[in-house]
């Protein structure tokens, strides 16, 4: 059973769009107002997707819930912009 995590904050509007993960050039990164979606391709036949949901914001710090699509757990990650 998949858990639904609702966004409770918004990322800066000028961050929306397609981005490059310089730590992983094989990844596609898409950012909207509440989510960061990272899809990377370890080889030609597989892909892995991780969704980050904005949960709390204080100043330039954003607490994100990290949901690996092919995993069963959720993590919390602090992102500072």
N, C-alpha and C positions, 0 to 999 in steps of 0.2 A: 504494500500500500504506500503510495507516494504522499508525502506530506506537503501541504500547501503553505507557503510562507508569504504573507502579505507585506508589501512595502509600506513603511511608515515614515519615510523621508524622501527627499528628492535630491538628486545630484545636480551640480551646476548645469544650466542649459547649454552653455558653450562647450560642454564635454560630449554632447550627443554626436553620434556618427560612428564611422568605421575608423579604427585605430590599429596601430602596429605594436605588438609586444616585442620590444627590442631584446628581451631575455629569451624569447622563443619565436624565431622568425617563421616557423611553420604554423603559427596560430593566427586565426582571424578573431578580432576583438570588435564587438559592437556594443555601444553604450547608448542607452536612452535615459529618460528622466529618473528611472527607479532601478534599472538593472544594468549589469555588465555581463555580457555573454561571451565567453571565450571558447572557441572551438579549435582544437589542434589535431594535426594529422601525423601520428607517429610513423606511418608508412602509407602505401598507396591504397590499402584495403580497409584501414581502420580510422576512426576518429574518436576523440574524447571531448566531451563538452562539460564546462563548469559554468554555473549561473550564480552570480552574486546579486543579492537583493539588499537594497538600502533599508536598514532597520532603525538607525539613530544617527543624528548629526549634531555635532557641537563644534562651531567654528569651521575650521578646514578639515576636521576629523570626521570620518564616516565609518560607522560600524556596519559591516556587511555580513549577511548570512551567506555562506558558501555552500552551494548544493551541487555536488558532482552528480550528473544525470545518471551515470552508470553505477553509482554507489548507493549506499543505503544510509549514510550518515550526513549530518550537517555540522559545519564548523562556523566559527565566528572569526572574522578577520577585520582588523583596523586598517583603513586606508587613509593616508593623509595627502590631500591635494594642495 
